[in-house]
Amino acid sequence: MPVAPLQLVLGEEELLVERAVEEIVAQARAEDPTAELRRYRTTELSPAELAESLSPSLFAEARVIVLMAAHEAGKDLAAAILMQAGDPAEGVVLVVQHAGGARNKALADALRKGRAAVTTCDKVTRYEERAEFVRGEVRRAGGKIAPAAVGALIEAVGNDLRELAAAAGQLVADTGGTVDEKAVRRYHRGRAEASGFAVADKVVAGDRAGALEALRWAQVLGVPSVLVADALADAMRTLAKVGSAGRGDPNRLAGTLGMPPWKIRKAQQQVRSWRPEALAEAFAAAAEVNADVKGVAADADYALERAVLRMCAARERRA
C-alpha cells in the first residue's frame, strides 16, 4: 500500500514519535530507495523556506519532509503548513509532528480533516500501558516474557520507555528468548535489589534483616531517600486499599483500585499477615518518614532505618 503523502504524528512520547517517523521513512524508501529525508523544527523555519522544501523539483525526486514540534509554529507558518499540506508535490511525503495538546490544536484538527494519516504517540503514564509496552518490546525482539517478569523489569529499570526497550531487547538476547522473573533479577540485580520497592517488599513480608540490608544497599548505591520513603508509603497504601476491598477477583478489582491484577493478587496474600491496627501503625510510620526525608529530620538515613524497624515491629505484634 503506497505511503500517504500527508502524515500526522500526534503525541509527545519521544521514543514512539521517533519510531513513527522512522516507519514512515522506511515505507517511503520501500517505494523509492532514493527518497531524501529532511527534518526541520518549525520554530527555525519560515513560510518561504517551507514552500521551497516542498516545491516540485525538476526531476521529481522523492522526499520525506518532517516538521518537528508543529505545535510551536507561529500563525503564519501554521497557515503555510495547511496550504502546502493541501496539495503536496508528487513524490513528496509531508510528516507533521504535533504534541497533541491544546497549543496550536487547530492545526492538528485541520490536518486530520485534510485526511492525514494519523499515528498516535500518547505519553505512557499508566502502569498497564507500560507493562503492555514491555510485552510488545519483548515480542518485537523475538522473545516471550512471564507476567511476573514484566513487573520485575519495570521495578528494576524504571518508567523511561527508552531504557525499558533497551533492557527488554538485551534480556531476550541474553536469555535465548524466554524471559522470566529470575532472569530479570539476575541481570538487573543491582538496581532491583537496591530500589525502594525492594525495601518495601521486605517490610511487607516482615523480613526485618532483609529490609535493613536492602535499605543499606540502596543508601550505598545512592538511591534517593525520597524514593525509598515513597515506596514504603505506596506499599502501605496498596495493602490498605486491597485489604478494604476484600477477597474479590483481582481482574475485576483492577479497574476499581487502579492497580494491575498481579499487584492486587500479591497484596491479597500479604495483607493476611497484617492486623488492621498494625497496618494503621505502619501507615503512620510511612507518612512520618515521608516528612522526615523531605527536611523535617536532620538525618534522612537514620529516619528511614527507624521507620523500617517500626513498621516491621508493628507487623510482628500479632494478636
ChimeraX commands (.cxc) that place a marker at each C-alpha (Angstrom):
marker #1 position 0.00,0.00,0.00 radius 0.5
marker #1 position 1.51,3.38,-1.01 radius 0.5
marker #1 position 2.55,5.69,1.82 radius 0.5
marker #1 position 0.07,8.56,2.33 radius 0.5
marker #1 position 1.55,11.90,1.19 radius 0.5
marker #1 position 0.31,13.66,4.36 radius 0.5
marker #1 position 1.19,12.20,7.75 radius 0.5
marker #1 position 0.31,13.49,11.22 radius 0.5
marker #1 position 2.33,12.09,14.13 radius 0.5
marker #1 position 0.34,13.12,17.18 radius 0.5
marker #1 position 1.72,12.87,20.73 radius 0.5
marker #1 position 4.74,13.59,22.89 radius 0.5
marker #1 position 6.19,10.19,23.81 radius 0.5
marker #1 position 9.61,10.72,22.25 radius 0.5
marker #1 position 10.55,7.11,21.56 radius 0.5
marker #1 position 7.20,6.39,19.92 radius 0.5
marker #1 position 7.43,9.58,17.85 radius 0.5
marker #1 position 10.90,8.63,16.63 radius 0.5
marker #1 position 9.72,5.17,15.69 radius 0.5
marker #1 position 6.65,6.51,13.89 radius 0.5
marker #1 position 8.81,8.84,11.77 radius 0.5
marker #1 position 11.30,6.03,11.06 radius 0.5
marker #1 position 8.46,3.77,9.91 radius 0.5
marker #1 position 7.10,6.42,7.54 radius 0.5
marker #1 position 10.57,7.00,6.08 radius 0.5
marker #1 position 11.02,3.23,5.68 radius 0.5
marker #1 position 7.71,2.98,3.81 radius 0.5
marker #1 position 8.68,5.85,1.51 radius 0.5
marker #1 position 12.05,4.28,0.77 radius 0.5
marker #1 position 10.43,0.92,0.11 radius 0.5
marker #1 position 8.68,2.67,-2.77 radius 0.5
marker #1 position 11.73,4.72,-3.80 radius 0.5
marker #1 position 15.10,3.87,-2.19 radius 0.5
marker #1 position 16.48,7.26,-3.23 radius 0.5
marker #1 position 13.93,9.21,-1.15 radius 0.5
marker #1 position 15.69,12.05,0.67 radius 0.5
marker #1 position 14.92,12.79,4.34 radius 0.5
marker #1 position 14.81,16.41,5.52 radius 0.5
marker #1 position 14.00,17.35,9.10 radius 0.5
marker #1 position 13.01,20.83,10.27 radius 0.5
marker #1 position 11.96,22.26,13.61 radius 0.5
marker #1 position 9.06,24.61,12.97 radius 0.5
marker #1 position 10.50,27.35,15.19 radius 0.5
marker #1 position 13.52,27.52,12.87 radius 0.5
marker #1 position 11.57,27.54,9.61 radius 0.5
marker #1 position 9.96,30.39,7.68 radius 0.5
marker #1 position 6.92,30.02,5.37 radius 0.5
marker #1 position 9.20,30.72,2.37 radius 0.5
marker #1 position 11.66,28.00,3.40 radius 0.5
marker #1 position 8.79,25.57,3.88 radius 0.5
marker #1 position 7.43,26.33,0.43 radius 0.5
marker #1 position 10.87,25.82,-1.10 radius 0.5
marker #1 position 11.40,22.47,0.64 radius 0.5
marker #1 position 8.03,21.20,-0.60 radius 0.5
marker #1 position 8.13,22.64,-4.12 radius 0.5
marker #1 position 8.23,20.27,-7.12 radius 0.5
marker #1 position 11.72,19.52,-8.38 radius 0.5
marker #1 position 12.83,19.27,-11.99 radius 0.5
marker #1 position 13.39,15.52,-11.78 radius 0.5
marker #1 position 10.60,14.79,-9.26 radius 0.5
marker #1 position 12.98,13.36,-6.66 radius 0.5
marker #1 position 11.24,11.62,-3.78 radius 0.5
marker #1 position 11.43,13.44,-0.46 radius 0.5
marker #1 position 10.21,12.98,3.10 radius 0.5
marker #1 position 9.84,16.34,4.84 radius 0.5
marker #1 position 9.49,16.07,8.62 radius 0.5
marker #1 position 8.25,19.11,10.54 radius 0.5
marker #1 position 9.01,18.59,14.23 radius 0.5
marker #1 position 7.12,20.39,17.02 radius 0.5
marker #1 position 4.41,21.82,14.78 radius 0.5
marker #1 position 2.53,22.85,17.93 radius 0.5
marker #1 position 5.20,25.57,18.32 radius 0.5
marker #1 position 4.58,27.05,14.87 radius 0.5
marker #1 position 3.64,30.71,14.62 radius 0.5
marker #1 position 0.43,31.86,12.98 radius 0.5
marker #1 position 1.98,32.47,9.55 radius 0.5
marker #1 position 3.85,29.17,9.45 radius 0.5
marker #1 position 0.79,27.23,10.64 radius 0.5
marker #1 position -1.18,28.75,7.76 radius 0.5
marker #1 position 1.63,27.87,5.36 radius 0.5
marker #1 position 1.69,24.25,6.59 radius 0.5
marker #1 position -2.04,23.90,5.96 radius 0.5
marker #1 position -1.76,25.45,2.49 radius 0.5
marker #1 position 1.14,23.19,1.49 radius 0.5
marker #1 position -0.46,20.11,3.04 radius 0.5
marker #1 position -3.49,20.55,0.84 radius 0.5
marker #1 position -1.58,19.87,-2.37 radius 0.5
marker #1 position 1.82,18.19,-1.83 radius 0.5
marker #1 position 4.06,17.79,-4.87 radius 0.5
marker #1 position 4.37,14.38,-6.49 radius 0.5
marker #1 position 6.86,12.16,-4.66 radius 0.5
marker #1 position 6.81,14.30,-1.50 radius 0.5
marker #1 position 5.66,12.93,1.84 radius 0.5
marker #1 position 4.96,15.61,4.45 radius 0.5
marker #1 position 5.19,14.44,8.06 radius 0.5
marker #1 position 3.88,16.87,10.70 radius 0.5
marker #1 position 4.69,16.07,14.33 radius 0.5
marker #1 position 2.40,17.70,16.88 radius 0.5
marker #1 position 2.47,17.16,20.66 radius 0.5
marker #1 position -1.30,16.79,20.72 radius 0.5
marker #1 position -2.11,19.33,23.44 radius 0.5
marker #1 position -4.16,22.50,23.34 radius 0.5
marker #1 position -1.37,24.57,21.81 radius 0.5
marker #1 position -2.00,25.00,18.06 radius 0.5
marker #1 position -4.74,22.39,18.30 radius 0.5
marker #1 position -6.50,23.94,15.33 radius 0.5
marker #1 position -3.55,22.97,13.12 radius 0.5
marker #1 position -3.73,19.31,14.15 radius 0.5
marker #1 position -7.52,19.27,13.76 radius 0.5
marker #1 position -7.28,20.77,10.28 radius 0.5
marker #1 position -4.68,18.21,9.21 radius 0.5
marker #1 position -6.96,15.44,10.44 radius 0.5
marker #1 position -9.80,16.85,8.36 radius 0.5
marker #1 position -7.38,17.07,5.44 radius 0.5
marker #1 position -7.22,13.28,5.51 radius 0.5
marker #1 position -3.77,12.99,7.00 radius 0.5
marker #1 position -2.74,9.51,8.04 radius 0.5
marker #1 position -2.59,9.79,11.84 radius 0.5
marker #1 position -0.14,7.95,14.11 radius 0.5
marker #1 position -0.84,8.45,17.82 radius 0.5
marker #1 position 2.10,8.55,20.24 radius 0.5
marker #1 position 0.47,9.48,23.53 radius 0.5
marker #1 position 2.54,9.70,26.71 radius 0.5
marker #1 position 2.59,6.37,28.52 radius 0.5
marker #1 position 1.55,7.10,32.10 radius 0.5
marker #1 position -0.47,4.13,33.41 radius 0.5
marker #1 position 1.25,1.01,34.71 radius 0.5
marker #1 position -0.72,-1.33,32.45 radius 0.5
marker #1 position 0.26,0.70,29.37 radius 0.5
marker #1 position 3.90,0.46,30.43 radius 0.5
marker #1 position 3.54,-3.28,31.01 radius 0.5
marker #1 position 2.00,-3.73,27.57 radius 0.5
marker #1 position 4.89,-1.76,26.09 radius 0.5
marker #1 position 7.37,-4.15,27.76 radius 0.5
marker #1 position 5.49,-7.17,26.44 radius 0.5
marker #1 position 5.47,-5.62,22.98 radius 0.5
marker #1 position 9.21,-4.90,23.11 radius 0.5
marker #1 position 9.95,-8.49,24.05 radius 0.5
marker #1 position 7.79,-9.73,21.15 radius 0.5
marker #1 position 9.48,-7.23,18.84 radius 0.5
marker #1 position 12.84,-8.75,19.82 radius 0.5
marker #1 position 11.53,-12.26,19.12 radius 0.5
marker #1 position 11.01,-13.43,22.69 radius 0.5
marker #1 position 8.32,-14.01,25.30 radius 0.5
marker #1 position 8.10,-12.82,28.90 radius 0.5
marker #1 position 6.40,-14.22,32.01 radius 0.5
marker #1 position 3.79,-11.97,33.70 radius 0.5
marker #1 position 5.82,-11.66,36.92 radius 0.5
marker #1 position 8.91,-10.71,34.93 radius 0.5
marker #1 position 7.12,-7.68,33.45 radius 0.5
marker #1 position 6.60,-6.11,36.88 radius 0.5
marker #1 position 10.11,-7.03,37.95 radius 0.5
marker #1 position 11.62,-5.37,34.89 radius 0.5
marker #1 position 9.65,-2.14,35.39 radius 0.5
marker #1 position 10.65,-2.12,39.06 radius 0.5
marker #1 position 14.31,-2.67,38.18 radius 0.5
marker #1 position 14.61,-0.28,35.23 radius 0.5
marker #1 position 12.04,2.43,35.90 radius 0.5
marker #1 position 9.46,4.15,33.71 radius 0.5
marker #1 position 11.58,5.52,30.87 radius 0.5
marker #1 position 10.45,3.77,27.66 radius 0.5
marker #1 position 13.84,4.05,26.01 radius 0.5
marker #1 position 15.52,2.28,28.93 radius 0.5
marker #1 position 12.75,-0.33,29.10 radius 0.5
marker #1 position 13.09,-1.03,25.37 radius 0.5
marker #1 position 16.86,-1.46,25.65 radius 0.5
marker #1 position 16.54,-3.70,28.70 radius 0.5
marker #1 position 13.85,-5.88,27.09 radius 0.5
marker #1 position 15.93,-6.35,23.94 radius 0.5
marker #1 position 19.04,-7.19,25.95 radius 0.5
marker #1 position 17.18,-9.72,28.10 radius 0.5
marker #1 position 15.81,-11.51,25.04 radius 0.5
marker #1 position 19.30,-11.69,23.57 radius 0.5
marker #1 position 20.89,-12.88,26.82 radius 0.5
marker #1 position 18.26,-15.48,27.73 radius 0.5
marker #1 position 17.69,-17.01,24.31 radius 0.5
marker #1 position 14.19,-15.58,24.09 radius 0.5
marker #1 position 12.39,-16.69,27.27 radius 0.5
marker #1 position 12.40,-14.01,29.97 radius 0.5
marker #1 position 11.26,-14.96,33.47 radius 0.5
marker #1 position 11.44,-13.12,36.79 radius 0.5
marker #1 position 14.62,-14.94,37.79 radius 0.5
marker #1 position 16.36,-13.70,34.65 radius 0.5
marker #1 position 15.30,-10.11,35.32 radius 0.5
marker #1 position 16.56,-10.28,38.91 radius 0.5
marker #1 position 19.82,-11.83,37.75 radius 0.5
marker #1 position 20.57,-9.28,35.03 radius 0.5
marker #1 position 19.32,-6.25,36.96 radius 0.5
marker #1 position 20.30,-7.30,40.46 radius 0.5
marker #1 position 21.97,-4.05,41.45 radius 0.5
marker #1 position 19.04,-1.82,40.60 radius 0.5
marker #1 position 16.27,-4.23,41.56 radius 0.5
marker #1 position 17.69,-5.10,44.97 radius 0.5
marker #1 position 18.66,-1.54,45.81 radius 0.5
marker #1 position 15.35,0.04,44.86 radius 0.5
marker #1 position 12.89,1.45,47.33 radius 0.5
marker #1 position 10.37,-1.19,46.26 radius 0.5
marker #1 position 12.75,-3.96,47.35 radius 0.5
marker #1 position 12.93,-2.37,50.82 radius 0.5
marker #1 position 9.15,-2.08,50.93 radius 0.5
marker #1 position 8.65,-5.69,49.83 radius 0.5
marker #1 position 10.85,-6.92,52.69 radius 0.5
marker #1 position 8.98,-4.75,55.19 radius 0.5
marker #1 position 5.60,-6.03,53.98 radius 0.5
marker #1 position 6.87,-9.62,54.28 radius 0.5
marker #1 position 8.09,-8.95,57.81 radius 0.5
marker #1 position 11.72,-9.65,56.90 radius 0.5
marker #1 position 13.43,-7.20,59.26 radius 0.5
marker #1 position 17.00,-8.26,58.40 radius 0.5
marker #1 position 16.28,-8.32,54.68 radius 0.5
marker #1 position 14.63,-4.90,54.79 radius 0.5
marker #1 position 17.60,-3.36,56.61 radius 0.5
marker #1 position 20.05,-4.98,54.19 radius 0.5
marker #1 position 18.10,-3.73,51.16 radius 0.5
marker #1 position 17.91,-0.26,52.74 radius 0.5
marker #1 position 21.66,-0.12,53.32 radius 0.5
marker #1 position 22.38,-1.24,49.76 radius 0.5
marker #1 position 20.04,1.44,48.47 radius 0.5
marker #1 position 21.84,4.06,50.56 radius 0.5
marker #1 position 25.29,2.87,49.47 radius 0.5
marker #1 position 24.28,2.98,45.80 radius 0.5
marker #1 position 22.78,6.46,46.12 radius 0.5
marker #1 position 19.06,5.72,45.78 radius 0.5
marker #1 position 17.39,8.99,46.90 radius 0.5
marker #1 position 15.81,8.77,50.37 radius 0.5
marker #1 position 12.60,10.29,48.99 radius 0.5
marker #1 position 12.17,7.35,46.59 radius 0.5
marker #1 position 12.58,4.80,49.38 radius 0.5
marker #1 position 10.10,6.67,51.58 radius 0.5
marker #1 position 7.63,6.91,48.68 radius 0.5
marker #1 position 7.93,3.15,48.09 radius 0.5
marker #1 position 7.17,2.44,51.75 radius 0.5
marker #1 position 4.12,4.69,51.63 radius 0.5
marker #1 position 2.95,3.11,48.36 radius 0.5
marker #1 position 3.26,-0.37,49.86 radius 0.5
marker #1 position 1.11,0.60,52.83 radius 0.5
marker #1 position -1.48,2.32,50.64 radius 0.5
marker #1 position -1.67,-0.79,48.46 radius 0.5
marker #1 position -2.24,-3.09,51.45 radius 0.5
marker #1 position -4.88,-0.75,52.86 radius 0.5
marker #1 position -6.78,-0.44,49.57 radius 0.5
marker #1 position -6.65,-4.13,48.77 radius 0.5
marker #1 position -7.50,-5.11,52.34 radius 0.5
marker #1 position -10.58,-2.89,52.40 radius 0.5
marker #1 position -11.72,-4.26,49.02 radius 0.5
marker #1 position -11.97,-7.81,50.36 radius 0.5
marker #1 position -11.25,-11.07,48.58 radius 0.5
marker #1 position -12.63,-10.21,45.16 radius 0.5
marker #1 position -11.33,-11.32,41.78 radius 0.5
marker #1 position -8.11,-9.33,41.09 radius 0.5
marker #1 position -9.06,-8.94,37.43 radius 0.5
marker #1 position -12.36,-7.33,38.36 radius 0.5
marker #1 position -10.86,-5.22,41.14 radius 0.5
marker #1 position -8.12,-3.84,38.85 radius 0.5
marker #1 position -10.31,-1.12,37.37 radius 0.5
marker #1 position -11.78,-0.06,40.71 radius 0.5
marker #1 position -8.47,0.03,42.58 radius 0.5
marker #1 position -6.38,1.36,39.69 radius 0.5
marker #1 position -3.80,-1.42,40.01 radius 0.5
marker #1 position -2.67,-4.30,37.78 radius 0.5
marker #1 position -4.21,-7.68,38.73 radius 0.5
marker #1 position -0.84,-9.22,39.65 radius 0.5
marker #1 position -0.23,-6.47,42.20 radius 0.5
marker #1 position -3.69,-6.96,43.77 radius 0.5
marker #1 position -3.18,-10.72,43.91 radius 0.5
marker #1 position 0.17,-10.27,45.64 radius 0.5
marker #1 position -1.25,-7.75,48.13 radius 0.5
marker #1 position -4.21,-10.04,48.92 radius 0.5
marker #1 position -1.76,-12.67,50.07 radius 0.5
marker #1 position 0.38,-10.20,52.00 radius 0.5
marker #1 position -2.38,-8.34,53.83 radius 0.5
marker #1 position -3.49,-11.54,55.61 radius 0.5
marker #1 position -0.42,-11.20,57.83 radius 0.5
marker #1 position -1.34,-7.67,58.90 radius 0.5
marker #1 position -3.83,-6.79,61.61 radius 0.5
marker #1 position -5.75,-3.55,60.99 radius 0.5
marker #1 position -4.03,-1.93,63.99 radius 0.5
marker #1 position -0.59,-2.96,62.72 radius 0.5
marker #1 position -1.37,-1.62,59.27 radius 0.5
marker #1 position -2.51,1.69,60.74 radius 0.5
marker #1 position 0.71,2.00,62.74 radius 0.5
marker #1 position 2.88,1.16,59.73 radius 0.5
marker #1 position 0.90,3.62,57.61 radius 0.5
marker #1 position 1.59,6.34,60.19 radius 0.5
marker #1 position 5.30,5.47,60.19 radius 0.5
marker #1 position 5.40,5.73,56.39 radius 0.5
marker #1 position 3.71,9.13,56.48 radius 0.5
marker #1 position 6.10,10.36,59.15 radius 0.5
marker #1 position 9.23,9.24,57.30 radius 0.5
marker #1 position 8.00,10.91,54.12 radius 0.5
marker #1 position 8.01,14.20,56.00 radius 0.5
marker #1 position 11.36,13.36,57.63 radius 0.5
marker #1 position 13.23,12.78,54.36 radius 0.5
marker #1 position 11.84,15.99,52.90 radius 0.5
marker #1 position 13.52,18.14,55.51 radius 0.5
marker #1 position 11.96,17.50,58.90 radius 0.5
marker #1 position 14.64,15.08,60.14 radius 0.5
marker #1 position 18.29,16.01,60.48 radius 0.5
marker #1 position 19.43,12.58,59.22 radius 0.5
marker #1 position 17.30,11.05,56.45 radius 0.5
marker #1 position 19.17,7.71,56.54 radius 0.5
marker #1 position 18.52,7.27,60.24 radius 0.5
marker #1 position 14.87,8.28,59.78 radius 0.5
marker #1 position 14.42,5.57,57.14 radius 0.5
marker #1 position 16.05,2.91,59.30 radius 0.5
marker #1 position 13.86,3.89,62.25 radius 0.5
marker #1 position 10.74,3.73,60.06 radius 0.5
marker #1 position 11.67,0.29,58.69 radius 0.5
marker #1 position 12.16,-1.05,62.22 radius 0.5
marker #1 position 8.92,0.49,63.44 radius 0.5
marker #1 position 6.93,-0.96,60.52 radius 0.5
marker #1 position 8.42,-4.43,60.92 radius 0.5
marker #1 position 7.74,-4.33,64.65 radius 0.5
marker #1 position 4.10,-3.40,64.01 radius 0.5
marker #1 position 3.66,-6.45,61.77 radius 0.5
marker #1 position 5.30,-8.73,64.35 radius 0.5
marker #1 position 2.88,-7.69,67.10 radius 0.5
marker #1 position 0.15,-10.11,66.11 radius 0.5
marker #1 position -2.78,-10.94,68.34 radius 0.5
marker link #1:1,2 radius 0.2
marker link #1:2,3 radius 0.2
marker link #1:3,4 radius 0.2
marker link #1:4,5 radius 0.2
marker link #1:5,6 radius 0.2
marker link #1:6,7 radius 0.2
marker link #1:7,8 radius 0.2
marker link #1:8,9 radius 0.2
marker link #1:9,10 radius 0.2
marker link #1:10,11 radius 0.2
marker link #1:11,12 radius 0.2
marker link #1:12,13 radius 0.2
marker link #1:13,14 radius 0.2
marker link #1:14,15 radius 0.2
marker link #1:15,16 radius 0.2
marker link #1:16,17 radius 0.2
marker link #1:17,18 radius 0.2
marker link #1:18,19 radius 0.2
marker link #1:19,20 radius 0.2
marker link #1:20,21 radius 0.2
marker link #1:21,22 radius 0.2
marker link #1:22,23 radius 0.2
marker link #1:23,24 radius 0.2
marker link #1:24,25 radius 0.2
marker link #1:25,26 radius 0.2
marker link #1:26,27 radius 0.2
marker link #1:27,28 radius 0.2
marker link #1:28,29 radius 0.2
marker link #1:29,30 radius 0.2
marker link #1:30,31 radius 0.2
marker link #1:31,32 radius 0.2
marker link #1:32,33 radius 0.2
marker link #1:33,34 radius 0.2
marker link #1:34,35 radius 0.2
marker link #1:35,36 radius 0.2
marker link #1:36,37 radius 0.2
marker link #1:37,38 radius 0.2
marker link #1:38,39 radius 0.2
marker link #1:39,40 radius 0.2
marker link #1:40,41 radius 0.2
marker link #1:41,42 radius 0.2
marker link #1:42,43 radius 0.2
marker link #1:43,44 radius 0.2
marker link #1:44,45 radius 0.2
marker link #1:45,46 radius 0.2
marker link #1:46,47 radius 0.2
marker link #1:47,48 radius 0.2
marker link #1:48,49 radius 0.2
marker link #1:49,50 radius 0.2
marker link #1:50,51 radius 0.2
marker link #1:51,52 radius 0.2
marker link #1:52,53 radius 0.2
marker link #1:53,54 radius 0.2
marker link #1:54,55 radius 0.2
marker link #1:55,56 radius 0.2
marker link #1:56,57 radius 0.2
marker link #1:57,58 radius 0.2
marker link #1:58,59 radius 0.2
marker link #1:59,60 radius 0.2
marker link #1:60,61 radius 0.2
marker link #1:61,62 radius 0.2
marker link #1:62,63 radius 0.2
marker link #1:63,64 radius 0.2
marker link #1:64,65 radius 0.2
marker link #1:65,66 radius 0.2
marker link #1:66,67 radius 0.2
marker link #1:67,68 radius 0.2
marker link #1:68,69 radius 0.2
marker link #1:69,70 radius 0.2
marker link #1:70,71 radius 0.2
marker link #1:71,72 radius 0.2
marker link #1:72,73 radius 0.2
marker link #1:73,74 radius 0.2
marker link #1:74,75 radius 0.2
marker link #1:75,76 radius 0.2
marker link #1:76,77 radius 0.2
marker link #1:77,78 radius 0.2
marker link #1:78,79 radius 0.2
marker link #1:79,80 radius 0.2
marker link #1:80,81 radius 0.2
marker link #1:81,82 radius 0.2
marker link #1:82,83 radius 0.2
marker link #1:83,84 radius 0.2
marker link #1:84,85 radius 0.2
marker link #1:85,86 radius 0.2
marker link #1:86,87 radius 0.2
marker link #1:87,88 radius 0.2
marker link #1:88,89 radius 0.2
marker link #1:89,90 radius 0.2
marker link #1:90,91 radius 0.2
marker link #1:91,92 radius 0.2
marker link #1:92,93 radius 0.2
marker link #1:93,94 radius 0.2
marker link #1:94,95 radius 0.2
marker link #1:95,96 radius 0.2
marker link #1:96,97 radius 0.2
marker link #1:97,98 radius 0.2
marker link #1:98,99 radius 0.2
marker link #1:99,100 radius 0.2
marker link #1:100,101 radius 0.2
marker link #1:101,102 radius 0.2
marker link #1:102,103 radius 0.2
marker link #1:103,104 radius 0.2
marker link #1:104,105 radius 0.2
marker link #1:105,106 radius 0.2
marker link #1:106,107 radius 0.2
marker link #1:107,108 radius 0.2
marker link #1:108,109 radius 0.2
marker link #1:109,110 radius 0.2
marker link #1:110,111 radius 0.2
marker link #1:111,112 radius 0.2
marker link #1:112,113 radius 0.2
marker link #1:113,114 radius 0.2
marker link #1:114,115 radius 0.2
marker link #1:115,116 radius 0.2
marker link #1:116,117 radius 0.2
marker link #1:117,118 radius 0.2
marker link #1:118,119 radius 0.2
marker link #1:119,120 radius 0.2
marker link #1:120,121 radius 0.2
marker link #1:121,122 radius 0.2
marker link #1:122,123 radius 0.2
marker link #1:123,124 radius 0.2
marker link #1:124,125 radius 0.2
marker link #1:125,126 radius 0.2
marker link #1:126,127 radius 0.2
marker link #1:127,128 radius 0.2
marker link #1:128,129 radius 0.2
marker link #1:129,130 radius 0.2
marker link #1:130,131 radius 0.2
marker link #1:131,132 radius 0.2
marker link #1:132,133 radius 0.2
marker link #1:133,134 radius 0.2
marker link #1:134,135 radius 0.2
marker link #1:135,136 radius 0.2
marker link #1:136,137 radius 0.2
marker link #1:137,138 radius 0.2
marker link #1:138,139 radius 0.2
marker link #1:139,140 radius 0.2
marker link #1:140,141 radius 0.2
marker link #1:141,142 radius 0.2
marker link #1:142,143 radius 0.2
marker link #1:143,144 radius 0.2
marker link #1:144,145 radius 0.2
marker link #1:145,146 radius 0.2
marker link #1:146,147 radius 0.2
marker link #1:147,148 radius 0.2
marker link #1:148,149 radius 0.2
marker link #1:149,150 radius 0.2
marker link #1:150,151 radius 0.2
marker link #1:151,152 radius 0.2
marker link #1:152,153 radius 0.2
marker link #1:153,154 radius 0.2
marker link #1:154,155 radius 0.2
marker link #1:155,156 radius 0.2
marker link #1:156,157 radius 0.2
marker link #1:157,158 radius 0.2
marker link #1:158,159 radius 0.2
marker link #1:159,160 radius 0.2
marker link #1:160,161 radius 0.2
marker link #1:161,162 radius 0.2
marker link #1:162,163 radius 0.2
marker link #1:163,164 radius 0.2
marker link #1:164,165 radius 0.2
marker link #1:165,166 radius 0.2
marker link #1:166,167 radius 0.2
marker link #1:167,168 radius 0.2
marker link #1:168,169 radius 0.2
marker link #1:169,170 radius 0.2
marker link #1:170,171 radius 0.2
marker link #1:171,172 radius 0.2
marker link #1:172,173 radius 0.2
marker link #1:173,174 radius 0.2
marker link #1:174,175 radius 0.2
marker link #1:175,176 radius 0.2
marker link #1:176,177 radius 0.2
marker link #1:177,178 radius 0.2
marker link #1:178,179 radius 0.2
marker link #1:179,180 radius 0.2
marker link #1:180,181 radius 0.2
marker link #1:181,182 radius 0.2
marker link #1:182,183 radius 0.2
marker link #1:183,184 radius 0.2
marker link #1:184,185 radius 0.2
marker link #1:185,186 radius 0.2
marker link #1:186,187 radius 0.2
marker link #1:187,188 radius 0.2
marker link #1:188,189 radius 0.2
marker link #1:189,190 radius 0.2
marker link #1:190,191 radius 0.2
marker link #1:191,192 radius 0.2
marker link #1:192,193 radius 0.2
marker link #1:193,194 radius 0.2
marker link #1:194,195 radius 0.2
marker link #1:195,196 radius 0.2
marker link #1:196,197 radius 0.2
marker link #1:197,198 radius 0.2
marker link #1:198,199 radius 0.2
marker link #1:199,200 radius 0.2
marker link #1:200,201 radius 0.2
marker link #1:201,202 radius 0.2
marker link #1:202,203 radius 0.2
marker link #1:203,204 radius 0.2
marker link #1:204,205 radius 0.2
marker link #1:205,206 radius 0.2
marker link #1:206,207 radius 0.2
marker link #1:207,208 radius 0.2
marker link #1:208,209 radius 0.2
marker link #1:209,210 radius 0.2
marker link #1:210,211 radius 0.2
marker link #1:211,212 radius 0.2
marker link #1:212,213 radius 0.2
marker link #1:213,214 radius 0.2
marker link #1:214,215 radius 0.2
marker link #1:215,216 radius 0.2
marker link #1:216,217 radius 0.2
marker link #1:217,218 radius 0.2
marker link #1:218,219 radius 0.2
marker link #1:219,220 radius 0.2
marker link #1:220,221 radius 0.2
marker link #1:221,222 radius 0.2
marker link #1:222,223 radius 0.2
marker link #1:223,224 radius 0.2
marker link #1:224,225 radius 0.2
marker link #1:225,226 radius 0.2
marker link #1:226,227 radius 0.2
marker link #1:227,228 radius 0.2
marker link #1:228,229 radius 0.2
marker link #1:229,230 radius 0.2
marker link #1:230,231 radius 0.2
marker link #1:231,232 radius 0.2
marker link #1:232,233 radius 0.2
marker link #1:233,234 radius 0.2
marker link #1:234,235 radius 0.2
marker link #1:235,236 radius 0.2
marker link #1:236,237 radius 0.2
marker link #1:237,238 radius 0.2
marker link #1:238,239 radius 0.2
marker link #1:239,240 radius 0.2
marker link #1:240,241 radius 0.2
marker link #1:241,242 radius 0.2
marker link #1:242,243 radius 0.2
marker link #1:243,244 radius 0.2
marker link #1:244,245 radius 0.2
marker link #1:245,246 radius 0.2
marker link #1:246,247 radius 0.2
marker link #1:247,248 radius 0.2
marker link #1:248,249 radius 0.2
marker link #1:249,250 radius 0.2
marker link #1:250,251 radius 0.2
marker link #1:251,252 radius 0.2
marker link #1:252,253 radius 0.2
marker link #1:253,254 radius 0.2
marker link #1:254,255 radius 0.2
marker link #1:255,256 radius 0.2
marker link #1:256,257 radius 0.2
marker link #1:257,258 radius 0.2
marker link #1:258,259 radius 0.2
marker link #1:259,260 radius 0.2
marker link #1:260,261 radius 0.2
marker link #1:261,262 radius 0.2
marker link #1:262,263 radius 0.2
marker link #1:263,264 radius 0.2
marker link #1:264,265 radius 0.2
marker link #1:265,266 radius 0.2
marker link #1:266,267 radius 0.2
marker link #1:267,268 radius 0.2
marker link #1:268,269 radius 0.2
marker link #1:269,270 radius 0.2
marker link #1:270,271 radius 0.2
marker link #1:271,272 radius 0.2
marker link #1:272,273 radius 0.2
marker link #1:273,274 radius 0.2
marker link #1:274,275 radius 0.2
marker link #1:275,276 radius 0.2
marker link #1:276,277 radius 0.2
marker link #1:277,278 radius 0.2
marker link #1:278,279 radius 0.2
marker link #1:279,280 radius 0.2
marker link #1:280,281 radius 0.2
marker link #1:281,282 radius 0.2
marker link #1:282,283 radius 0.2
marker link #1:283,284 radius 0.2
marker link #1:284,285 radius 0.2
marker link #1:285,286 radius 0.2
marker link #1:286,287 radius 0.2
marker link #1:287,288 radius 0.2
marker link #1:288,289 radius 0.2
marker link #1:289,290 radius 0.2
marker link #1:290,291 radius 0.2
marker link #1:291,292 radius 0.2
marker link #1:292,293 radius 0.2
marker link #1:293,294 radius 0.2
marker link #1:294,295 radius 0.2
marker link #1:295,296 radius 0.2
marker link #1:296,297 radius 0.2
marker link #1:297,298 radius 0.2
marker link #1:298,299 radius 0.2
marker link #1:299,300 radius 0.2
marker link #1:300,301 radius 0.2
marker link #1:301,302 radius 0.2
marker link #1:302,303 radius 0.2
marker link #1:303,304 radius 0.2
marker link #1:304,305 radius 0.2
marker link #1:305,306 radius 0.2
marker link #1:306,307 radius 0.2
marker link #1:307,308 radius 0.2
marker link #1:308,309 radius 0.2
marker link #1:309,310 radius 0.2
marker link #1:310,311 radius 0.2
marker link #1:311,312 radius 0.2
marker link #1:312,313 radius 0.2
marker link #1:313,314 radius 0.2
marker link #1:314,315 radius 0.2
marker link #1:315,316 radius 0.2
marker link #1:316,317 radius 0.2
marker link #1:317,318 radius 0.2
marker link #1:318,319 radius 0.2
view
